């Protein structure tokens, strides 16, 4: 079925295209009788406005793009919900794309959003991404752009982040305060900035407490999964039977560790204390309940959209916009997996 145009409605009713357009927009200088005739015919013919033509006139699509590494992750799902909620309140629709942690797909998605002429883009980078050409293309085209969580420090755009180094430092310090002396870090892939910063925070906490750093106590995830946590738990016990603390890059990995320990009757926290990162809802229903770093996902989504909206409004009005970085607070959530008496 071909698209119905204003011209066809006008021809059928014997009125001008301008009158049809005004009637559909409820202009006061069009009679109620004419409005009624136009609306009824438009509905009968299943007329819908040509969004591309509207975009050309208004120079707005009223859509934004959101690219995230994965939808199923508790943290990202909370961010998505917050962004959708804020976007709807401000008259925007959100195109949500998942990069699956791959650079090639992320590049295609950026190209798609640019071609769709979205008004702005919010993105958390994939594990393979950094300050690559597709990111520079967004900024070269002066498309309002906000990064959150997994960012490229060198990119000149607005960002919403947490202090991953400080949060990781506090997590490891908590383990040390509870008597841990030989602490493993299950870190994320080598490229993402948040993975790097959490690793640095781990090392700084050891250094401050005069605990020698041992590279053999660092295990690196490729995909940051439950299965990797479980596999590393087995490897850790086989290679370092005297380990007494584990700091995991995310709760999902920490849950994998905890599952293996529970199955093999390794007492947590008496033998090994565990702390994760993100405050996934599942961390509260495990036995023992998982200590973690609370990452403010909902607040991050709200802040990301509001920053983008501010830049989009400035862009629309031709007003210069200064990029901003918003840093949100984290906190240690102490539960059963890490609280034990000091030796």
Backbone torsions as a table, in degrees:
resi	resn	phi	psi	omega
1	UNK	NA	127.4	-178.9
2	UNK	-77.4	155.8	179.4
3	UNK	-69.6	137.3	176.2
4	UNK	-82.2	137.0	-178.9
5	UNK	-108.3	164.0	174.8
6	UNK	-59.9	-34.9	-178.6
7	UNK	-62.2	-40.7	-179.6
8	UNK	-66.7	-39.9	177.3
9	UNK	-64.2	-43.8	-179.7
10	UNK	-61.1	-42.6	-178.6
11	UNK	-64.2	-43.7	-179.0
12	UNK	-64.5	-32.7	-177.8
13	UNK	-95.9	-7.7	179.5
14	UNK	69.6	33.1	178.0
15	UNK	-127.8	173.9	-177.1
16	UNK	-78.9	158.4	176.4
17	UNK	-60.8	-39.1	179.7
18	UNK	-60.5	-41.9	179.7
19	UNK	-64.6	-40.8	177.7
20	UNK	-60.9	-46.5	-179.3
21	UNK	-61.3	-44.3	180.0
22	UNK	-66.0	-38.7	-179.8
23	UNK	-62.8	-42.3	-179.5
24	UNK	-68.2	-24.9	178.9
25	UNK	-96.7	6.3	175.6
26	UNK	61.8	41.0	177.1
27	UNK	-66.9	142.0	-176.7
28	UNK	-70.6	-19.4	-177.5
29	UNK	-86.6	11.1	174.9
30	UNK	-111.9	133.5	-176.2
31	UNK	-65.4	153.9	179.7
32	UNK	-62.3	-34.5	179.1
33	UNK	-63.6	-44.3	-179.7
34	UNK	-67.4	-42.6	177.8
35	UNK	-57.1	-45.0	-178.2
36	UNK	-61.6	-44.3	-179.1
37	UNK	-63.1	-44.2	-178.2
38	UNK	-65.2	-47.0	-177.4
39	UNK	-64.0	-43.0	-179.6
40	UNK	-63.6	-42.7	179.1
41	UNK	-67.8	-41.1	179.0
42	UNK	-59.7	-42.0	179.1
43	UNK	-68.3	-39.9	179.8
44	UNK	-62.8	-37.8	-177.9
45	UNK	-89.4	1.2	-178.4
46	UNK	58.5	43.6	178.9
47	UNK	-71.9	134.8	170.2
48	UNK	-130.0	142.2	-179.4
49	UNK	-61.6	145.9	175.1
50	UNK	-76.5	102.5	-174.3
51	UNK	-63.2	-32.4	179.7
52	UNK	-64.7	-42.9	178.9
53	UNK	-65.0	-40.8	177.9
54	UNK	-61.9	-41.9	179.7
55	UNK	-61.3	-40.1	179.8
56	UNK	-63.6	-37.0	-179.2
57	UNK	-73.6	-45.7	-173.7
58	UNK	-90.2	-15.1	-175.0
59	UNK	59.9	27.4	175.2
60	UNK	-137.6	141.9	174.7
61	UNK	-101.7	-14.4	-175.0
62	UNK	57.4	27.8	172.9
63	UNK	-127.7	149.5	172.0
64	UNK	-127.4	156.6	177.4
65	UNK	-102.9	141.7	176.9
66	UNK	-130.1	117.3	178.7
67	UNK	-113.2	123.6	178.4
68	UNK	-128.7	157.4	-178.9
69	UNK	-66.8	-37.8	-179.9
70	UNK	-157.9	143.6	-177.1
71	UNK	-85.4	-33.9	-171.5
72	UNK	-72.1	-18.4	-179.6
73	UNK	-64.8	131.7	-177.7
74	UNK	-53.7	-44.4	-178.8
75	UNK	-60.1	-50.7	-176.3
76	UNK	-69.6	-34.2	178.2
77	UNK	-63.8	-36.7	176.2
78	UNK	-66.5	-41.4	177.5
79	UNK	-61.5	-45.9	-179.5
80	UNK	-58.9	-47.2	-179.3
81	UNK	-59.9	-40.7	-179.6
82	UNK	-67.0	-41.1	-179.5
83	UNK	-66.7	-44.7	178.6
84	UNK	-59.2	-43.8	-179.0
85	UNK	-61.2	-46.6	-180.0
86	UNK	-68.3	-38.6	-179.9
87	UNK	-63.1	-44.7	-179.6
88	UNK	-61.9	-40.8	179.4
89	UNK	-62.6	-25.0	-177.9
90	UNK	-108.0	14.9	173.3
91	UNK	79.9	23.5	179.8
92	UNK	-114.7	147.2	169.1
93	UNK	-100.5	153.2	-176.7
94	UNK	-117.7	125.4	171.7
95	UNK	-92.6	113.9	-175.7
96	UNK	-102.2	126.3	-180.0
97	UNK	-127.0	145.4	-178.8
98	UNK	-115.7	122.3	-176.0
99	UNK	-81.9	-12.7	-176.5
100	UNK	55.5	30.9	177.2
101	UNK	62.8	24.0	-179.2
102	UNK	-118.0	137.6	-178.8
103	UNK	-67.5	-41.9	-176.3
104	UNK	-60.3	-45.6	-179.8
105	UNK	-68.9	-39.3	178.6
106	UNK	-58.8	-41.4	178.5
107	UNK	-62.3	-43.2	178.9
108	UNK	-62.8	-38.1	-178.1
109	UNK	-69.7	-38.9	175.6
110	UNK	-62.3	-43.8	179.1
111	UNK	-61.5	-41.4	178.3
112	UNK	-60.6	-46.7	-178.1
113	UNK	-65.3	-38.5	176.9
114	UNK	-62.6	-44.7	179.9
115	UNK	-67.2	-28.3	177.0
116	UNK	-77.6	-5.3	180.0
117	UNK	56.2	45.9	175.5
118	UNK	-65.0	155.6	-177.9
119	UNK	-78.3	-19.1	179.7
120	UNK	-170.7	165.2	-178.1
121	UNK	-133.4	134.2	171.8
122	UNK	-115.3	135.9	-174.7
123	UNK	-147.4	141.3	164.1
124	UNK	-113.9	123.6	-169.4
125	UNK	-68.4	152.3	172.6
126	UNK	-73.5	165.7	-179.8
127	UNK	-62.9	-25.0	-177.8
128	UNK	-90.0	-8.5	-171.7
129	UNK	-93.3	156.6	173.4
130	UNK	-149.8	-138.0	179.3
131	UNK	-87.1	62.2	-172.4
132	UNK	-84.4	174.1	-174.5
133	UNK	-60.7	-35.5	-177.9
134	UNK	-67.4	-30.8	176.0
135	UNK	-70.5	-42.8	178.3
136	UNK	-63.2	-33.2	179.9
137	UNK	-63.8	-38.7	177.1
138	UNK	-57.9	-47.7	-176.6
139	UNK	-72.9	-34.8	177.4
140	UNK	-63.2	-32.0	178.8
141	UNK	-85.3	0.7	178.3
142	UNK	58.9	35.9	174.2
143	UNK	-83.0	125.2	177.3
144	UNK	-50.4	134.1	-167.6
145	UNK	-149.2	131.0	177.6
146	UNK	-130.8	131.5	171.2
147	UNK	-101.1	148.3	174.3
148	UNK	-139.7	154.1	177.3
149	UNK	59.5	-84.8	-179.0
150	UNK	-92.4	104.3	-170.5
151	UNK	-120.4	170.1	168.5
152	UNK	-109.9	115.9	-175.0
153	UNK	-59.7	-31.2	-175.7
154	UNK	-81.2	-13.5	-178.9
155	UNK	-70.7	131.3	-178.2
156	UNK	-89.7	81.7	179.2
157	UNK	-153.2	173.7	177.3
158	UNK	-75.4	150.5	-176.0
159	UNK	-142.0	148.5	171.9
160	UNK	-124.4	119.2	-170.5
161	UNK	-139.5	174.9	163.6
162	UNK	-118.6	168.2	174.2
163	UNK	-86.9	89.7	-175.8
164	UNK	-63.6	-35.4	178.5
165	UNK	-63.0	-48.3	-179.2
166	UNK	-63.9	-42.7	-179.2
167	UNK	-63.2	-42.9	178.9
168	UNK	-67.0	-41.5	177.3
169	UNK	-56.2	-48.0	-178.4
170	UNK	-64.0	-36.3	178.9
171	UNK	-64.6	-45.6	-179.7
172	UNK	-70.1	-37.9	177.6
173	UNK	-60.8	-37.3	177.0
174	UNK	-60.7	-43.6	178.0
175	UNK	-62.4	-42.4	-180.0
176	UNK	-64.6	-42.7	179.3
177	UNK	-62.2	-22.5	178.5
178	UNK	-98.6	20.5	170.7
179	UNK	95.2	1.6	-179.2
180	UNK	-75.4	136.7	-179.2
181	UNK	-123.7	-23.1	178.7
182	UNK	-124.2	98.7	-168.2
183	UNK	-113.4	125.7	175.4
184	UNK	-87.8	145.0	169.1
185	UNK	-117.6	119.7	170.8
186	UNK	-94.0	102.9	-171.8
187	UNK	-95.3	172.3	176.2
188	UNK	-87.3	-176.5	178.5
189	UNK	-56.1	162.9	-171.7
190	UNK	-72.1	-24.0	-170.8
191	UNK	-85.5	-46.4	-173.3
192	UNK	-59.9	139.9	-175.8
193	UNK	-64.0	-37.8	-178.6
194	UNK	-68.1	-32.3	175.9
195	UNK	-66.4	-42.7	177.8
196	UNK	-61.7	-46.3	-175.6
197	UNK	-67.8	-36.3	178.4
198	UNK	-68.4	-36.0	176.0
199	UNK	-64.2	-42.8	178.4
200	UNK	-63.9	-41.3	178.0
201	UNK	-60.9	-39.9	176.2
202	UNK	-59.4	-48.8	-178.1
203	UNK	-64.3	-38.8	-179.2
204	UNK	-65.8	-36.7	179.0
205	UNK	-66.6	-40.8	176.2
206	UNK	-61.1	-46.8	-177.5
207	UNK	-60.9	-44.1	-177.9
208	UNK	-62.5	-29.7	-177.3
209	UNK	-101.1	15.0	177.4
210	UNK	57.0	36.9	174.0
211	UNK	-101.9	120.1	-177.2
212	UNK	-60.5	136.7	175.7
213	UNK	-76.6	134.2	178.8
214	UNK	-128.7	112.0	-177.5
215	UNK	-59.7	-23.8	179.9
216	UNK	-70.8	-14.1	178.7
217	UNK	-92.9	8.2	178.2
218	UNK	-110.6	123.5	180.0
219	UNK	-116.6	134.3	-172.2
220	UNK	-109.8	121.7	175.1
221	UNK	-76.5	149.6	170.6
222	UNK	-95.8	-39.5	-174.7
223	UNK	-122.3	-2.0	177.5
224	UNK	56.2	65.3	-175.1
225	UNK	-122.4	166.0	173.4
226	UNK	-58.4	-43.9	-177.5
227	UNK	-62.2	-38.1	177.9
228	UNK	-66.3	-40.5	177.6
229	UNK	-60.1	-43.1	-179.5
230	UNK	-65.4	-44.0	-179.3
231	UNK	-65.9	-41.1	179.7
232	UNK	-66.5	-35.1	179.3
233	UNK	-58.9	-45.2	178.1
234	UNK	-61.3	-45.2	-178.9
235	UNK	-64.9	-40.3	-179.3
236	UNK	-61.5	-47.4	-178.3
237	UNK	-65.7	-35.8	178.9
238	UNK	-70.0	-36.1	-174.6
239	UNK	-94.2	-27.5	-175.7
240	UNK	-141.1	76.1	-175.4
241	UNK	-63.5	-18.7	-177.6
242	UNK	-96.8	9.4	175.7
243	UNK	-60.5	137.8	-179.8
244	UNK	-125.0	3.7	177.9
245	UNK	-153.9	145.8	177.5
246	UNK	-136.7	127.8	172.2
247	UNK	-111.0	116.4	-176.8
248	UNK	-102.8	147.3	-176.1
249	UNK	-60.8	-32.9	177.0
250	UNK	-144.2	164.8	176.2
251	UNK	-62.6	-36.3	-178.7
252	UNK	-58.7	-43.6	177.5
253	UNK	-67.0	-43.7	-179.9
254	UNK	-61.2	-36.8	178.6
255	UNK	-65.4	-36.6	175.3
256	UNK	-62.1	-41.9	176.5
257	UNK	-61.5	-48.8	-177.5
258	UNK	-61.8	-38.5	179.3
259	UNK	-61.5	-45.4	179.6
260	UNK	-64.2	-43.8	-179.1
261	UNK	-62.7	-42.6	179.4
262	UNK	-63.2	-41.6	-179.8
263	UNK	-66.3	-28.7	-175.7
264	UNK	-107.8	17.9	174.2
265	UNK	54.7	39.8	171.7
266	UNK	-95.7	113.5	-170.5
267	UNK	-71.3	127.7	175.7
268	UNK	-117.5	124.7	8.0
269	UNK	-98.0	4.3	-172.6
270	UNK	-57.7	-45.2	178.4
271	UNK	-89.9	-47.3	-178.8
272	UNK	-135.8	122.3	175.0
273	UNK	-87.7	144.8	-176.8
274	UNK	-131.2	138.7	171.1
275	UNK	-136.6	138.4	-180.0
276	UNK	-106.9	-154.8	-176.8
277	UNK	-156.3	123.4	170.4
278	UNK	127.9	-23.5	-178.4
279	UNK	63.6	50.3	173.3
280	UNK	-60.4	142.5	-175.4
281	UNK	-60.2	-28.8	-179.7
282	UNK	-67.3	-21.7	-177.4
283	UNK	-64.2	-18.6	-178.0
284	UNK	-91.5	-11.5	-174.9
285	UNK	-110.0	5.2	179.3
286	UNK	-83.6	167.2	171.7
287	UNK	-125.0	115.2	-6.2
288	UNK	-73.9	160.5	177.6
289	UNK	-64.2	141.6	-170.6
290	UNK	-87.9	125.8	169.9
291	UNK	-70.3	150.4	-173.2
292	UNK	-161.6	173.5	170.9
293	UNK	-102.0	123.2	178.9
294	UNK	-77.4	117.2	178.7
295	UNK	-103.3	117.7	-170.5
296	UNK	-74.7	78.3	-173.4
297	UNK	-65.2	-45.1	-178.5
298	UNK	-62.9	-45.2	178.6
299	UNK	-63.2	-34.7	178.9
300	UNK	-65.9	-39.1	177.2
301	UNK	-64.4	-44.5	179.3
302	UNK	-62.5	-47.7	-178.2
303	UNK	-63.4	-38.2	-179.3
304	UNK	-64.0	-46.4	179.7
305	UNK	-65.7	-44.0	-177.7
306	UNK	-62.2	-37.2	175.7
307	UNK	-64.6	-43.3	179.3
308	UNK	-64.0	-42.8	179.7
309	UNK	-60.1	-42.5	178.9
310	UNK	-60.5	-43.7	179.9
311	UNK	-69.4	-38.6	179.1
312	UNK	-63.2	-39.9	179.0
313	UNK	-65.1	-41.5	177.3
314	UNK	-64.0	-41.7	179.7
315	UNK	-61.5	-42.8	-178.9
316	UNK	-65.7	-36.9	-177.0
317	UNK	-91.1	-1.1	-179.8
318	UNK	71.1	26.6	-179.0
319	UNK	-99.8	134.7	178.8
320	UNK	-58.9	143.2	-179.8
321	UNK	-123.7	130.8	177.4
322	UNK	-98.0	122.7	-179.4
323	UNK	-61.9	145.0	-177.2
324	UNK	-128.0	153.3	170.9
325	UNK	-120.3	121.5	178.9
326	UNK	-104.4	125.6	178.6
327	UNK	-109.9	120.0	-178.7
328	UNK	-95.2	151.5	-178.2
329	UNK	-79.5	149.5	172.0
330	UNK	-119.0	168.9	174.7
331	UNK	-149.3	151.2	176.2
332	UNK	-81.0	127.3	174.7
333	UNK	-102.2	107.9	-175.3
334	UNK	-89.6	120.7	177.6
335	UNK	-128.3	-161.7	-169.7
336	UNK	-71.7	-24.6	-171.2
337	UNK	-72.6	-9.3	-176.2
338	UNK	-131.3	-2.3	-175.6
339	UNK	-98.3	112.2	177.0
340	UNK	-149.1	164.3	179.7
341	UNK	-69.0	143.2	175.4
342	UNK	-67.3	147.5	176.8
343	UNK	-68.4	NA	NA
